[in-house]
């Protein structure tokens, strides 16, 4: 990340490198990320990682809504509790389950 900052997409973009790093630290600690009109005016999102069998993120689940409708307390708990967030089955395991069901 450049020390001069990041390009601001909106007035809410975390363009300051120090604030950006602090937000990344918070996301790592909480396991949940928020976009509060940082990418597009009027759009707010909450996102969580989908973890693979190795325990590393393989995908993400994101829910977005118009900023004036968005309530973090409504979206964050269901996203954080998403079952496959903790462990997404590998493609081999999914295929093996499908084969057992069809035979």
Buried (B, 14 or more C-beta within 10 A) or exposed (E): EEEEBBEEEBEBBBBEBEEBEEBEEEBEEEEBBBBBBBBBEEBBBBBBBBBBEEEEEEEEBEBBBEBEEBEEEEBBEEBBEEEEBEEBEEEEEEEEEEEEEEE
